[in-house]
Amino acid sequence: MPSWFVDASVLLATEDAEDENYEDSVWLLEAKERIATLDLAYYEVSNVAVKAWRDEAAAQRLRERVSASSAERSSLSRRGQLLVSGCQHL
């Protein structure tokens, strides 16, 4: 199963239908692929959603996505499996 490492911009694009990467980002997060991101993404997505968009609900959804991908990363690390088989860009 392929793995994807995503940064905050991919997560943010899922909340912004006007983002040029919206459709690809939504597809990626809805796919059955493994997703991983940095813990820093938790802060980054929260900051954009609250400060720039003034949207607490979006901030909460985004934090949940980051938490889910961080949990997946931790799970993969504990099992000693390869986290990312190659960086692939949208």
KENU-311856 format. One line per 2 residues: their letters; for each residue x, y, z of N, C-alpha, C, O. Coordinates in steps of 0.001 Angstrom, whole numbers, always signed. Layout:
a = X/Y/Z/X/Y/Z/X/Y/Z/X/Y/Z  ...
END
This chain:
mp = +840/-1173/+0/+0/+0/+0/+887/+1239/+0/+1764/+1357/+856  +688/+2151/-922/+1487/+3376/-954/+1250/+4244/+277/+184/+4192/+890
sw = +2240/+5029/+626/+2134/+5986/+1715/+2366/+7380/+1167/+3124/+7569/+216  +1712/+8346/+1773/+1850/+9738/+1362/+2258/+10570/+2567/+1698/+10414/+3652
fv = +3226/+11445/+2381/+3610/+12413/+3398/+3082/+13761/+2923/+3462/+14237/+1853  +2211/+14374/+3711/+1596/+15634/+3297/+1976/+16754/+4261/+2206/+16522/+5448
da = +2037/+17962/+3730/+2273/+19109/+4597/+946/+19820/+4857/-99/+19396/+4365  +997/+20885/+5621/-215/+21597/+6031/-1003/+22116/+4837/-2229/+22200/+4908
sv = -341/+22464/+3753/-1056/+23018/+2600/-2041/+22022/+2000/-3097/+22420/+1508  -1717/+20752/+2034/-2634/+19723/+1527/-3860/+19643/+2424/-4989/+19575/+1938
ll = -3637/+19650/+3725/-4744/+19596/+4672/-5620/+20835/+4559/-6846/+20730/+4579  -5009/+21997/+4441/-5772/+23239/+4315/-6586/+23274/+3033/-7700/+23797/+3022
at = -6052/+22732/+1965/-6762/+22738/+685/-8080/+21978/+759/-9006/+22272/+3  -8175/+21009/+1658/-9422/+20243/+1779/-10566/+21074/+2334/-11727/+20681/+2224
ed = -10253/+22211/+2923/-11268/+23097/+3499/-11593/+24284/+2605/-12478/+25076/+2930  -10896/+24419/+1493/-11044/+25595/+638/-11344/+25172/-793/-10435/+24867/-1564
ae = -12626/+25158/-1139/-13049/+24710/-2473/-12470/+25574/-3593/-12457/+25154/-4750  -11994/+26767/-3266/-11395/+27642/-4280/-9899/+27379/-4457/-9281/+27922/-5373
de = -9320/+26559/-3600/-7904/+26220/-3719/-7699/+25369/-4964/-8483/+24458/-5230  -6662/+25657/-5720/-6423/+24913/-6965/-6161/+23429/-6729/-6310/+22623/-7648
ny = -5773/+23058/-5511/-5506/+21658/-5178/-6623/+21006/-4372/-6445/+19912/-3836  -7759/+21663/-4284/-8872/+21159/-3472/-9261/+19731/-3854/-9271/+18847/-2997
ed = -9577/+19496/-5113/-10054/+18173/-5532/-9014/+17089/-5284/-9351/+16008/-4802  -7766/+17364/-5606/-6710/+16375/-5382/-6503/+16109/-3893/-6274/+14970/-3484
sv = -6585/+17158/-3093/-6402/+16999/-1647/-7519/+16177/-1028/-7271/+15296/-204  -8746/+16468/-1427/-9892/+15705/-921/-9763/+14249/-1352/-9977/+13342/-547
wl = -9416/+14022/-2607/-9258/+12650/-3103/-8204/+11913/-2277/-8415/+10773/-1863  -7080/+12567/-2045/-5983/+11924/-1324/-6401/+11541/+93/-6103/+10437/+549
le = -7079/+12433/+783/-7457/+12142/+2165/-8613/+11157/+2260/-8790/+10515/+3295  -9397/+11026/+1203/-10489/+10048/+1213/-10048/+8679/+709/-10752/+7686/+893
ak = -8892/+8633/+80/-8373/+7365/-443/-7982/+6458/+720/-7892/+6908/+1863  -7759/+5226/+435/-7390/+4244/+1461/-5885/+4173/+1660/-5379/+3201/+2222
er = -5170/+5184/+1207/-3718/+5220/+1338/-3324/+5647/+2755/-4104/+6280/+3466  -2117/+5294/+3141/-1587/+5761/+4425/-1140/+7206/+4260/-514/+7567/+3263
ia = -1470/+8027/+5252/-1121/+9446/+5236/-302/+9753/+6484/-597/+9256/+7571  +728/+10577/+6317/+1519/+11025/+7458/+1823/+12506/+7288/+1872/+13018/+6169
tl = +2025/+13182/+8402/+2409/+14588/+8380/+3238/+14888/+9614/+3372/+14043/+10499  +3786/+16069/+9673/+4558/+16503/+10832/+3628/+16970/+11939/+2516/+17423/+11667
dl = +4072/+16863/+13176/+3294/+17392/+14292/+3101/+18897/+14154/+2098/+19435/+14623  +4035/+19573/+13527/+3939/+21012/+13316/+2687/+21385/+12522/+2175/+22496/+12665
ay = +2196/+20485/+11701/+999/+20759/+10901/-199/+21073/+11795/-1080/+21833/+11395  -244/+20506/+12990/-1333/+20779/+13941/-1414/+22278/+14217/-2494/+22868/+14172
ye = -273/+22885/+14500/-214/+24324/+14737/-506/+25101/+13456/-1280/+26058/+13475  +100/+24701/+12361/-45/+25437/+11103/-1497/+25514/+10639/-1978/+26589/+10278
vs = -2195/+24380/+10647/-3581/+24403/+10167/-4489/+25167/+11131/-5414/+25858/+10703  -4223/+25039/+12426/-5010/+25781/+13414/-4823/+27277/+13239/-5787/+28042/+13284
nv = -3591/+27687/+13041/-3278/+29096/+12888/-3987/+29698/+11670/-4587/+30768/+11769  -3921/+29028/+10551/-4577/+29543/+9339/-6091/+29585/+9521/-6729/+30590/+9209
av = -6659/+28504/+10021/-8119/+28449/+10160/-8643/+29502/+11127/-9664/+30135/+10857  -7958/+29696/+12249/-8445/+30637/+13265/-8077/+32076/+12919/-8936/+32957/+12950
ka = -6821/+32319/+12593/-6362/+33695/+12368/-6786/+34247/+11006/-7293/+35365/+10923  -6585/+33483/+9954/-6874/+33993/+8611/-8336/+33797/+8216/-8974/+34712/+7695
wr = -8863/+32596/+8468/-10234/+32295/+8044/-11267/+32633/+9104/-12447/+32784/+8788  -10839/+32756/+10370/-11745/+32985/+11499/-12855/+31924/+11531/-14041/+32226/+11663
de = -12411/+30674/+11405/-13340/+29549/+11307/-12918/+28455/+12296/-12105/+27587/+11981  -13494/+28526/+13498/-13163/+27555/+14542/-13552/+26122/+14147/-12841/+25172/+14473
aa = -14682/+25971/+13444/-15115/+24627/+13035/-14108/+24006/+12071/-13789/+22822/+12180  -13609/+24801/+11131/-12590/+24301/+10198/-11319/+23938/+10959/-10675/+22933/+10660
aq = -10964/+24761/+11941/-9772/+24471/+12742/-9909/+23124/+13439/-8959/+22342/+13478  -11075/+22856/+13984/-11309/+21585/+14674/-11213/+20398/+13707/-10579/+19390/+14017
rl = -11844/+20524/+12541/-11777/+19433/+11546/-10335/+19183/+11124/-9900/+18036/+11013  -9603/+20256/+10893/-8212/+20123/+10463/-7343/+19498/+11546/-6491/+18660/+11250
re = -7550/+19895/+12794/-6777/+19289/+13889/-7064/+17793/+13990/-6166/+16998/+14268  -8319/+17417/+13762/-8664/+15990/+13785/-7952/+15241/+12671/-7517/+14107/+12870
rv = -7827/+15858/+11506/-7108/+15205/+10402/-5637/+15045/+10735/-5041/+14003/+10463  -5053/+16078/+11324/-3636/+15990/+11701/-3448/+14915/+12763/-2510/+14122/+12687
sa = -4328/+14886/+13740/-4224/+13871/+14796/-4335/+12473/+14220/-3606/+11572/+14634  -5225/+12283/+13283/-5390/+10966/+12658/-4134/+10576/+11893/-3693/+9430/+11981
ss = -3552/+11501/+11146/-2350/+11151/+10386/-1151/+10979/+11311/-269/+10171/+11021  -1097/+11722/+12423/-12/+11536/+13391/-125/+10179/+14070/+885/+9520/+14320
ae = -1352/+9759/+14371/-1559/+8439/+14976/-1120/+7347/+14016/-509/+6361/+14428  -1429/+7519/+12746/-1012/+6538/+11732/+512/+6484/+11671/+1094/+5402/+11590
rs = +1156/+7647/+11710/+2612/+7681/+11655/+3206/+6970/+12858/+4157/+6201/+12718  +2657/+7217/+14032/+3166/+6559/+15240/+2984/+5054/+15145/+3866/+4286/+15527
sl = +1843/+4643/+14637/+1565/+3223/+14479/+2572/+2584/+13523/+3084/+1496/+13786  +2847/+3260/+12431/+3806/+2730/+11464/+5204/+2667/+12073/+5935/+1696/+11873
sr = +5567/+3708/+12815/+6896/+3727/+13419/+7056/+2602/+14430/+8108/+1964/+14481  +6034/+2350/+15230/+6124/+1289/+16237/+6291/-74/+15584/+6983/-937/+16123
rg = +5674/-274/+14445/+5777/-1562/+13783/+7073/-1680/+12985/+7385/-2739/+12442  +7832/-563/+12922/+9106/-605/+12219/+8965/-660/+10716/+9891/-1085/+10024
ql = +7830/-241/+10198/+7616/-257/+8759/+8060/+1070/+8149/+8188/+2082/+8839  +8282/+1038/+6883/+8644/+2237/+6141/+7477/+3220/+6175/+6353/+2868/+5817
lv = +7743/+4432/+6599/+6694/+5433/+6706/+6309/+5970/+5340/+5124/+6008/+5007  +7264/+6376/+4556/+6979/+6945/+3256/+7870/+6249/+2240/+9090/+6200/+2399
sg = +7253/+5713/+1200/+8029/+4978/+211/+8601/+5891/-861/+9342/+5436/-1732  +8274/+7145/-807/+8772/+8131/-1765/+7843/+9329/-1731/+6623/+9165/-1697
cq = +8385/+10505/-1740/+7527/+11695/-1717/+6860/+11848/-3076/+7517/+11825/-4117  +5591/+11997/-3044/+4817/+12192/-4269/+4043/+13479/-4106/+3431/+13709/-3063
hl = +4060/+14307/-5108/+3426/+15614/-5030/+2134/+15610/-5828/+1998/+14915/-6834  +1197/+16405/-5347/-67/+16575/-6069/+163/+17445/-7278/-773/+17718/-8029
END
